[in-house]
Each structure stands twice: as C-alpha cells, then as structure tokens.
Amino acid sequence: MTIFEKIVAGEIPCNKVLENDKFLAFNDINPKAPIHILIIPKKHFENFQEMDGTLMGEMTKFIQEVAVLMGVDKSGYRLVTNCGENGGQEVMHLHFHLLAGAKLGWVDTATDPQSTF
C-alpha cells in the first residue's frame, strides 16, 4: 500500500485543499514552490500509463477547480506528473504536482540531476 493510498484511507493525515468522491488534492509536505499541491485519484493507478481516459477527463476538471480555488487559474501554474522510475516517479501512485505562487524557472535535470521542477 502506497503512502497516498494510506492518505485516502485516512490512516495518514494530510492538509486537504479539495476532495470529492474520486479525487483528493492536498498540500505537499516538502514544497518546491510557494503553492505546491499534490492531486491524486483515490483509485490506485501506478502511473499515467495506467490511467483510464474517461477518468482522466474528470481529473482534468478537478485539477482546474483546484487552480481556481487557489487563485492561480489566471496568473499561471505548472502541472507535472512523473511516470516511472526514469521519469523521476518516487511514489508509485499516479499524482500531479500543481506548482504556483511565483514565477517558476526551469531546471535542466539532465545537467543537474539533483534538481527538481
């Protein structure tokens, strides 16, 4: 069971931003930007390759709702998902990072592999 499954089950607390019957958004405990929210489906999918297209459409609307709620839908945000080990995925449960709250730069992880986002 992944840490995200434990959060969904209520075994581990989180600082919720938004929740419905299919998705959960909560603040990252190790933020990389002033606003750093993790958005997950409650149903387990290991990564983006496993995600159902219809459910992804619903998740898109949920993510957009999170952006509006956080007030970054107009100013801008970065949305990232890592897929698999070589893609930098650390928790094997599909999740998106919504990063915002400042003008975000770009890090070349090919030349600086210790950097993120």
N, C-alpha and C positions, 0 to 999 in steps of 0.2 A: 504494500500500500504506500503510495507516494505522500509526501507532506501535503500536497494540495487535496488529495482525497481525504486526509485526516482533517483538514480545514473545513471541507464541505460537510463532513460527518459531525463537525462540532467538537472534535477531540482536541484540536489546537485552535486557540483564539486568533482572530485577525481583526484589523481595523477596517471594517466594511465601508465601501463607498456606495455600492449599489448591488442589489440582488434581486433575482426573480427565480422562477421555478427551474430554469435551465442554466443560468449563468451567475457568476459571482465576480465582483470587482472589489479589490482591497489594496491598501497601501503596501508597497514593498518595504520590508524591514531594513533593507540596505539600499536606499535610493541613490540613483545616479543622476537625478535632476531634481529641481525643487518640487515638481509633481512627478511621482513615479508610481503608477498603479498597475497591478497585475490583474488580468482579466482571463478567467478560465471558464470552460464549460464544466458543469457539475458532473456530467457523464465523462468517464475516463476515455480519452483518446491519447495515445502515446505522443503523437506529434501531428503536425499539419497534414502529413501524407495520409493519415487515417481519418481525417475529419470528413464527415458527411456534408455534401454540398448544400443541401436544404438547411441543415442546422447552421452551417457557416453563414448563410444569408440572415438567419435570425441573430447570430452572434454579431454580424456587422451592424445591425440596428442597435443592439445593446451597447456596443463599443461607441457608436455615435452618441447615444444617450449619455454615456459616461463623460464624453468630451463636452457635451452641452452642460451637464451638471457641474463639471469642474471649471467651466467658463473658458475653455481653450478651443472651442469649435471654430471660432473666428480668428484668434491670434495664431493658432497652429500648434501642432504636436507631432511627435514621432511615434509610429506604431511599429513594433518589432516582434517577430517570433523567430526563435531559433529552432531548427529542425535537425535532430540527430546529433551525434557526438561531434562530427566535423563541423557542424553548423553552430556549435557552442551551446547546445542544449544541456542544461545541468539537471533539471527536474523533468523526468520522462512522463509528463502530463502536459498536453497542449496548453500553452499560455501565451498571452500577448502582453508586452510591456507598452504602456502608454506613458510617454515621457514628455514633459512640457514645463512651462513656468519660466522659461528663459530661452534666449536664442541659442539653439543647440549647434555645436560644432560637429565636425565629422572626424572620426579617428580611423586611421588606416590600420586595421588589425593584422594585416599581412606584414607590416613592418614593425608594429608594436603589439604583439600577440597578448600582452598582459592587459591591454586597454579594452574597455567595453563601451559600446554605444558611441 
